[in-house]
Amino acid sequence: MLYKLDGTALTPCVSGGGNIKKVAEANLQLLLDAKQIASGLEFTGGGAVDTVAVDSEGRVLLIEYEGKDVANALFRLNFYSEKIPEHEEKLEKLARDKAGKKVSWDLGVRLVLFVEMGAAGEEMLAKSGSGVEVKRYMFLDKGYLLVD
């Protein structure tokens, strides 16, 4: 999908230029049919999820943004997903307070990785069978963002 980027606002046929985290967080509804409920949410055992969101069906999304180190990003997403049971109450409260949504744990958690097109290890994602939803992106000239 090609988007035009104006600052952090995306419209289909999107332009880009800059920070994928800021752009994605400002446009989660368009990109993932989701609403952000936290940014930099710390998990027990170390680390913080880049973005946490809830989609229209009530699934929690754990989102990481990685330009180059795909293997590390996959490790982090899997680590955070294993910690979900320790954070269910906090996530349910965030979803309710920030998005007006009830979490549907029976639908599972969506793990999403935004990775720069051509990043080392990108081909590993297709073979990993990790269950991670990969959004490949590239900022183009004149403020366009390409996401597939």
N, C-alpha and C positions, 0 to 999 in steps of 0.2 A: 504494500500500500504506500502511495506517495502522499506526503503531507506538506502543506505550506506552513512554515513556522514564522510567527510574528511575536518576537520576544519569547514568551513561554506558551503562547496560545497556538494550538494546532487546528487546522481545518483540513478536511480531506483534500488531497493534492497539496501536501504539506511541505513547507520549507523549514529548514533547520539551521543550526549553527551554534554549537556549543555543548552544553552540559546535558547528557541524556537523562540523568536522574531528575533534574529540574523540569525538563520538557515532558518526560513521561508522567511525573507526579501531577503536573498541571493538566494532563490530558488522559488520565486513567480511564475515564468513561468512554472516550473514543477508542483508545487502544485496546482495552481489556474488558470493557463493560463492567467497570469496578469503581469504587470510591475509596480514596485513601483514608485510613484510620490512624496511621502512625508512620513516623519516619525515624529511622535510627533506633528502633525498639530493641532494648538490651535483653538478651536471653541469659538464663543461668548457665554457668560453665564458660562464659566468655562470648564476646562478639555481639554485634547488633545487626538486625535485619535492615537493609537499606530502606525498604518500603513495605508496609503491611496494608492490605486493602481487603475489602469484602465485595464480592460480585453480586449481581442482581439475583442470583439463586441462593445467596447466603453462604457461599464458600469463602473461606479465608485464603488470601493470596499472600505468599511470601515472595518478595521480588528483590532480586539482586541485579546490579548493573556492572558489567565487566568489559573493559576494553581489550585486555590482553590475556589475563590469567584465567582461562576457562576452567582448568582443573581445580583451582582453588575456589572458584565461585560455586562449582558443583558440590565440592566438599562442604562449603558453608551452608548451602541450601539444604543438603541432607542432614547436616548437624542440627540446624534450626528446626527442621520438620520433626526430628526425633524428640525435641524439647517441647513440642506443642502441648502434650498433656499437662506439663507443669505450668502452662500459661493460658489454659482454656478460659478460666474465669476473667482474666485481664482482657483477653481478646474479645470475649463475649460483651464485656462492658464497653470496650472501645467501639465495637461494631454497632451496638445499641446507641451509644451517646453521639458518635461522630457520623454514622451513616443511617441511623434509624432502622437497622437490620437485625434480624435474629440469625445467629450462626447456625448453619445446617451441617453439623459434624459428620452426619451420615453420608454426605456428598464428597467428603475428603477435603484435602487442602491442595490448592493449586500452587505449584512451585514454578516461578517464572524467572527466566534469565534473559536480560537484554545483553547481547554480545555484539561487539563491533564486527561487521563483515570483514572477513579475511584474517581474523584473530587466530593466533597459533592455538591449535587444539580445537578449533571450530568443528572440524570433521569428526573429532572424538564424540561430540555431542550426539550426532546421528547414530553412532554405534553404541552409546553408553546404555541405552535402555533404562535411563534413570527416572523416567516419568516427568522430567523437567520440560516445561513448555518454553521453547526457545524463540525469542524475538530478535532476529538479526537486524541490525540497523547500520545506516551510513548517513552522515551529514554530507549534503551536496552543496555545490555553489549556489549563491543567491538565496540562501536560507531555506533550502528544501531538506526534508528528512525522509529517507526511504526506510520503511520497516516491512519485513516479510515474515 
